Amino acid sequence: MNSFVVNMPNYDLSDDQLLALSEANDNIRIERNSKGQIIIMAPTGGFSGYRNSELNAEIGIWNRLKKTGKVFDSSTGFSLSNGAMYSPDVAWIPNAKWNKISDSDKEKFLPLCPDFLVELRSKTDRLKDLFEKMEEYMECGCRLAWLIDPYNEMVYIYRKGQSRTEQTFNEKLSGEDVLVDFELNLKELF
């Protein structure tokens, strides 16, 4: 689905204002980039919704067995240290981070960057924009991130302190030292 950017010169929405705007318009996804621009997205189509659900299920099952953290879906907002507020398609944080967040803050955009996340490219997403978003996540403390492009059967892997790498759907993805013992075969999943 298409998205568009709203420039708001001389006006910055606070996290509370952005949350109120999101809640009042629950038929759209709203994010804010580090430039203060508001990104408005329509709900996803069937392919993206299905793929996203499968990814969340796989990581959720792994996490239920390991009990090492919390898994979040694409409706969860994360308020990053650079001022951006993004909602990755899948996100995971360790229990220690979750336990440090107050109960009142758990009701809002979470005030941290996930340790692990997945962004799943939709048909209308521009790779250039997604690459920029992924770099922002890494600059804000993400340890491992996957940008999955089902249209080209490619995965762009981001690791803290390293250059982006690429692999095809023919290779298994590894959770490495973040999602320990987690593997994902995208050829089987999609």
N, C-alpha and C positions, 0 to 999 in steps of 0.2 A: 504494500500500500504506500501511497505517496506521503511524504512529509513536507512541511515547509517551516521556514525559519522566520521568526518575528524579532526584528530589531527593536530594542526599547531604549533609545538614547535618553540619558539623563534620568533614568528610572530603573532601579534595581529591585527585583522582587526578593523579599526575604524568603527563607525556607518555609516559614509559616504561611506567608502569602501564596507561595507556589503550591504548597500542600492544599490550601483552601481552593485554589483555582483548579487543581487536579481533581479534588473531591467533587466540586461542582460540575465537572465535565468528565464524568467517568466513562464516557463513550470514546474518549481519545486518550492517547498517551502523551504526556508532557514531560520534556526534559529541559535542562538548562546547561549550556556549555560554559566553559571557563570565561568566555567573552561576555557573558550575561545574555546571550541570545536565547530566546525560547524556541524550542523545537517541538512542533506539534505533529503527531503521527496518528493516522487512523488505525483502528484495530487491524490485526494481521489477517491475511487470507488463510485458507485451509491448509495449504502446504506448510507455511511457516508455523501455524498453530500446532499442527500435528508434530512437526519436527521438534519444536520447542518442548512440547509435552513429553516426548520420548527422551529428550536430553535430561529434563528435570527428573523423570522417573529413574533413569539409570544412576544419576548422581545421588538422588534421594535414597535409593535402595542401598547403595554403597555406604552412605552416611548412617543409615539406620543400623547397619551391621557394625560399623566402626565406632559410632557414637562420639566422634571427635569434633563435631561442629554443628552448624546450622546451615541449611540450604534454603535459598530464596528464589522465587520465580520472577518473571518480568514485570510484575506489578509492584515490586519493592523498589523504592527510591533510596539511593545512597548519596549523601551530601559529602562531596569530596573536598579536600583541603584547598583546592584551587578555585573554589566557588561553583564548580559544576555540580549538577544533580542529574545522575544518570540511573537508568533502570536496566541493568544487563539482563539478558534472557535467562541466564542461570548464574547464581552467585553462591559462594560458600565462604563462611568465616569460622575460625576455630572457636570452641567453647569459651576459651579465656577472653577473647575479644567481646563475645556476646555478654558474658557475665559482668563486664565492666560498664555496660550501657545501662543507664537508669531505666526503670520501667516506663517513665513518662517519655523518654527519648525513643523507646522501642515502639511507641505509637506513632512516631513521626518518621521522616526520612532518616535512615540510620546515619549517624555522624561519623562515617568511616569509609574506607575503601575496602572492598572484599579482597581476601587473600587469593581467591581463585574466582574466575568468571568466564562465561561464554557469551559471545555475541554471535547470533545466527543471522547471516545475511538474507534479507528478503529480496525479492526480484527487483524492486525499485531502489534499493540501497546502493549508493555509490561507494565503491571500495575506498576511494580517496578519503571520504568522510569517515568511514569506519576505521581506517588506519589512524587518522588523527585522534579519534575517540579512544582507541586502544592505547595510543601513546600517552594520553592523559591519564588513563587508569594506571599505567605503569609508573608514571611520574608521581602519582599520589600514593604509591605503596603496594600495588597489587604484586603478588609474587609469581603467579602463573595465569595466563589468559589465552583462550583460544578464540580466534575469529574463524568461524566455519562458513565456507562459501559452497553451498550445495550445487550451485549452478555451474561451477567449474571444478567441483569435487576436489577442492583445496582447503587446507587448514593452515592458517597463519598463527604461529605459536610465539607468544611473548613470554619472556622470562625476565625476572628482575635483574637488572644490570647487564643484560645481554642484548645482542641484535636479534631482530625478528627472524625466525626460520619458517620454512614452508614444508608441508608434506601433503601427499595425496591421500585420498580416501582408502587406498590400498594398504596403508600402513596403520597399525593400531596407535591410538593416542594413549599417552601415559600421564597419570596424575603426578608423576615424579615424586619429589619430597614434600609436596603440598597435599595432594590427595593420595596418600600412600597406599599402594597396592591397587589403585584404580586404573583400569584399562577400558578403552572404548573402541569398538570396531564400527566405524561409520558406514561401511559397505553393508553390514548386516542391519544396522539400525535404520538407514534411510533407503 
